């Protein structure tokens, strides 16, 4: 199974609690869907505030893919932007963007987007070396 590291979502300091919740809920949602090995939440959250090469983070955790993103507040709406990054090459697909007032609905939309990712579908369908 492909492995996934969900990095802590970056946010404005006033949204830190929501950003941590978004990261945790995304991990739970992806775990419930199956088909992926997830890097533990404790390990994922150890990357809070770390800046570096996503490929190095993936290698440290043995992850095939990394999710990174941001959470912003705009006109009383939460806006989540996520990128799915290939852990070996550092290449990304187009970002997923989700806007709304309900964090749970944003997590659900993000999980559906990730499950439908071309990168993840291709890796799931290919034999592993």
C-alpha positions in Angstrom: 0.0 0.0 0.0 1.2 3.5 -0.7 2.2 5.5 2.4 1.1 9.1 3.2 2.5 11.8 5.5 0.0 14.6 6.2 2.1 17.5 7.3 0.5 20.0 9.8 -1.6 22.5 7.9 0.0 26.0 8.0 -2.2 28.8 9.3 -2.4 32.3 10.8 -1.7 32.1 14.5 -5.4 32.8 15.3 -6.3 29.6 13.4 -3.8 27.2 14.9 -6.4 25.1 16.8 -8.4 24.7 13.6 -5.3 23.9 11.6 -4.3 21.1 14.1 -7.9 19.8 14.1 -7.9 19.8 10.3 -4.7 17.9 10.1 -5.9 15.3 12.7 -9.3 14.9 11.1 -7.8 14.5 7.6 -5.6 11.7 9.0 -8.7 10.0 10.6 -10.7 10.4 7.4 -8.0 9.0 5.2 -7.5 6.1 7.6 -11.2 5.2 7.6 -11.2 5.1 3.8 -8.4 2.5 3.8 -6.0 1.8 0.9 -3.2 3.8 2.4 -0.6 3.4 5.2 -0.6 6.6 7.2 2.3 8.1 9.1 1.2 8.4 12.7 -0.4 11.7 13.9 2.3 12.1 16.5 5.0 11.9 13.9 3.1 14.1 11.5 2.5 16.8 14.1 6.2 16.8 15.0 6.7 18.7 11.8 4.8 21.8 13.1 6.8 24.9 12.1 9.5 22.9 10.3 10.6 24.2 7.0 12.5 22.1 4.5 12.4 19.9 1.5 9.3 17.8 1.4 11.3 15.0 -0.2 13.5 14.8 2.9 10.4 14.7 5.2 9.0 11.8 3.1 12.3 10.0 3.3 12.5 10.4 7.1 9.0 8.8 7.4 9.2 6.3 4.6 6.3 8.0 2.9 5.5 7.7 -0.8 3.4 10.9 -0.7 3.1 14.0 1.4 0.1 16.3 1.8 0.9 19.9 2.7 -1.4 22.8 2.9 -2.7 26.0 4.4 -5.8 27.2 6.2 -7.0 30.8 5.9 -9.9 32.9 7.0 -11.5 35.1 4.3 -14.8 36.9 4.5 -15.9 34.7 7.4 -15.2 31.6 5.3 -12.4 29.0 5.9 -10.3 28.3 2.9 -8.2 25.2 2.7 -5.5 24.7 0.0 -3.8 21.3 -0.2 -1.1 19.9 -2.4 -0.3 16.2 -2.8 3.4 15.9 -3.4 5.3 12.8 -4.7 7.7 12.0 -1.9 10.5 11.0 -4.3 10.3 13.6 -7.0 8.7 16.6 -5.2 6.3 17.0 -8.0 2.7 18.0 -7.3 -0.7 17.7 -8.9 -2.9 20.8 -9.1 -3.9 21.9 -5.6 -7.2 21.1 -4.0 -9.1 24.2 -2.8 -12.0 24.0 -0.5 -14.0 26.9 1.0 -16.8 26.9 3.6 -17.7 27.5 7.2 -17.9 23.9 8.4 -14.5 22.3 9.1 -15.9 18.8 9.0 -17.3 19.3 5.5 -13.9 20.7 4.4 -12.2 17.6 5.7 -14.7 15.4 3.8 -14.1 17.3 0.6 -10.4 17.2 1.0 -10.4 13.4 1.7 -12.5 12.8 -1.4 -10.1 14.9 -3.5 -7.1 13.0 -2.1 -8.7 9.6 -2.8 -9.4 10.7 -6.4 -5.8 11.9 -6.9 -4.2 10.6 -10.1 -0.9 10.1 -8.2 -2.4 7.9 -5.5 -4.6 5.9 -7.9 -1.6 5.2 -10.1 0.5 4.0 -7.2 -2.3 1.9 -5.7 -2.7 0.2 -9.1 1.0 -0.4 -9.8 3.1 -3.3 -8.5 5.5 -2.1 -5.8 9.2 -2.9 -6.1 
